[in-house]
Amino acid sequence: MKQQKITILAGLLLLLAACDSPAGTVENTEVATKKVLQSQNEVIMYKSPTCECCTGWAEHLRHAGFKVVENKREDMATVKSEYGVPDKLASCHTALIGGYIIEGHVPAVDVERLLKERPNVAGLTAPGMPMKSPGMQAVGQKPRGYDVLSFTKNGQTNVFKHYE
């Protein structure tokens, strides 16, 4: 929630600055919008210092064009609590992007869809550690055998994408 408010505020400030500029509001608004959208590719990820599958997931996102900053933390339960990830939806790492929470091994294509569609949810999760998910299997293999769920702040879930 806090991250989403910051992202929205930053976007509004950029748009207001563009509209105030004497160089032309349409062009400056487009530039400001592009800057906000560029920030949608920046992922802040919290992970255990020893978790290699999390590093694999970060690499998966980087290959898809995201900028990933890895923060190694010993207190992952605190991180999940701080961002409102229910225990039943938890995985090994927690990431933030564009005002959303991404919990666990969610494929990059689902993160891209989330950012494009902007549904009214807290984020996406791949609960647990699905064996055929990005970071848990060989690079380049397609995800299989699990669901990516969207979740709300109160823990309600819906299937966002089913992987056969």
N, C-alpha and C positions, 0 to 999 in steps of 0.2 A: 504494500500500500504506500509506504513512504517513498520507495523508488519510483512508483508510478506517478505520484504527485510531483516529484522532482522532475521527471521526464516531461510531464505535461507543462509544468511551470517554465522549464527551459525552452520548450517549443513556443509557448506564448510570448516569452520575452524576445526570442529571436524574431518572431513574426511582427511584434510591435516595433522593434528596432528597424526592421525592413520597411515597414509602412511609413515610418518617420523620415526615411532617407529621401533627399531631393532627387536622387538618381532614377526614380521610377519605382512605384510600388509593386507592380506585377513582377518585374525581374527580381527585385530584392526579396519578395515573398517566396519566389521559387528557390532562390539561393538559401534562404533561411529554412525552408522546408527540407531541402536536400541535406542540410547540416543535421537537422533533427533525425532524419531517416538514417543518416550515416551512424548516428549513435545507437540505432537499433541493432547494429551488428556487433556491438561490444558486450561481451559476456563476462560477468564477474562470477567466478566459480569457487566454491568452498569445498575442500576435500581433505581427507586424512593424509598426513605426510607420507604414509606408506602404501597408499592405494594406487596400484598401477592401472587398474581398469578405468579409473577416473581420468588418468592421463591419456589413455586411449580414446575416451569419449571426447576430451578436449581436442585431440588431434583430428578426430572425425569432424568436429565443428570447424576447425581451422581449414580443413580441406574443402569445406562447403562455403568458405569465405568469411567466416566469423572471426573476430578478434577475441581471444580468450585470455583472461588474466586469472591464473591459478593462485588461490590463497590456501596455503596449508594450515589446517587447524586441528588441534587435538580435541576440541570441544564441539564436535559436530552435532551432538544433541542440543546444545545451546543455540547453534546456528539455526537448526530446523525449528526450534521453539520460537526464536526471534522472528522468523519469517512466516510462521503459522503453518508449517507442514505437519499434518496429522500423522501420528505414529503409523497408522495402517497404510499410509501412502509413501512412507519414507523409503529411501534408497541410500546409496553410499555417498553421493555428493549432492550439493544444492547449488543452483546457479541462478543468476538474476540477469534479465535482459528485457529492455523495453517496458519496464513496469510489471513484468511477469516473473514468476518463479518456475524454474525448470528443475524438477527433482529426478535424478537418476538418468538412466541411459535412453533418453528420448532422442530419436533420430533427428538430424538437422532439418530434414524436409518437413517435419512436424513443427519445429521451432519456426521455420520460415512461414508456414501456413498460419500459425498462431499470430505472428507479427503482421501478416497481411490482412487477416480477417478481424483481428482485435476483438474477440468475444469478451463478454463480461464474466471473466473467470479470474481466479488468483494465479493459475498456471497449469502446467502439464506435469504428469508424473508417469514413470515406468516403475511401479512399486517393486521393491526387492532388487534383484540383480538378474534380469532375464538373460539366459545363456546365449541367445541368438540376437543380441542387441549390440549397437555400436559401442566399442570399448571392451566388449565381452567375447568377441569373436574375431576372426581374421579380418584384416582391413579389406574393404571392398565387398564383403558379403552382404546380402540383403537381410534386413531384420525378419525374424520368423518366430511364430509361436507365442505371442504376447500382445497385450493391449496397452496403448498409451491412453491415459485418462486425463480429462480436464477436471479441475477441482475448484470449488468455490472457497471463500474464506471460512465458511462453516463446515467444510469437509464433504459437501455433496459432490458426487462424481458422475461423469458421463464418459462413454467411450469416445475418444477423439479420433483414434485410428486403431483398427484391428489388423494385426499382422498374422496371416495364416501360417 
